[in-house]
Amino acid sequence: MVLGTGLPVSLCVPLNGDLFGRARLGSVLGILTFGYALIGGWGPLIWATLRETAGHYNSAALVSTVCYAIAVVAILLVNPTKTGRS
C-alpha cells in the first residue's frame, strides 16, 4: 500500500520542481493542495448523488475513470521546464 499512496506524496515536490521550475513550486503546490481539498470535500457528495440517482455506483465509477483518464493525458502533455543546468 505504501507504493500506491505514500510514494507519490514524497515525490510530489521534486517532480513538480522539475516539471514547473523551483521558482514556481510554491504556486503549483498551492494549486494542487486546493484541488485535493476540493475533491476531498466534493467527491463523496458527487458519488452519493450519483448513487442515489442511478441506484448503483457504476455511473460514479465511470465519472471517476474518465476524470483519471483526462488527468493522465494532461500529465503526459506536460513538458519539463528548461532550467539552464546541464
N, C-alpha and C positions, 0 to 999 in steps of 0.2 A: 504494500500500500504506500510505502514511502516514495517509491519511484513514481507512482501515479499522482500523488498530491504534494509531497514535500519537495521533490527535486525542482519542479517548475518555480516554486516560490523562491528558492535560493538562487536560481539562475535568472530571475526576473530583472534584477538591477544590472548585472553585467551585460545581459543580452540587449536590453533596451539602451544601455550606454553605447554599445557597438552599433546598434541599428540607427539611433537618432542623434548620437553625439552626447558627450558628457555635459555640454553646456545646456542642453535641453532636457536633461534627465529628470530634474525635479518636476517640470511641467508634464512630462509624459507619465511619470508615476502618479501625479495628481489626477490626471485624466483616467488612468487605469483604476485607481482606487475609487473614483466616482462611479465608474462602470461596474465594479464589483459590488459596491453598495447598492446601486440601482437595481441590478439583477438579484442581489441577495434579498432585497425588500419586495420587489415586484414579481420575481419569478414564482414563488409559491402561490401568490394570488392569481397569476395568469394560469398556472397549472390547475388550480382549484376551479377557476371559472370554466376552463375548457372541459374539465372532468364533469362539472355539473351540467354543462350544456350538452355534451356528447354522451355522457353516461359511462365513459371509459377514458383511460389515459392515452389511447392511441394518437389522438389529434395533438395532445400536448407533447408527446414524444416526437411526433413528426415536426412540429414547430421548432422544438429544440434541435433536432437533427439538421434542419435547414439553417438555423442560426449558426450552428457549429460549422457547417459546410461553408457558409459565407465567411466566417472568421478564418478558416483555413486558407481559403483563396486570398483573402486580404493579407494574411501573414506572408504567403508566398509571393505576393506582389511588392512587398516592401524591399527596397534596396538599401544596403548599409550606407551610412554616411562616410564620405571621404574625409579622413582626419588629417591627412598630410604626413602621417607617420609611415615609415617603410618597414 
